[in-house]
Amino acid sequence: MQSVEIMTERILYWLSLDMQVRALAERLLQRFAVTVGDLPASALHHHAKPGGLDRRSMEAPALCGRRPRIDTLVSS
């Protein structure tokens, strides 16, 4: 499991072609982390621990950035 910091850096790397976009995203992600703080993402399910909302919010775009598996691209 990757840390929130590593996922954040990966997201910022994807945005690094345009430095203005990266700077804006970096500020936005920092403000988001401060705003949600130690809030859990749910009461009873995964990410229910302190910081779960921040973690889940970073996991979603990190998962979208993965390369698709080749078997999902080939139709049967």
Helices and strands as residue ranges (DSSP letters): H 4-14, H 19-36, H 52-64, H 70-73
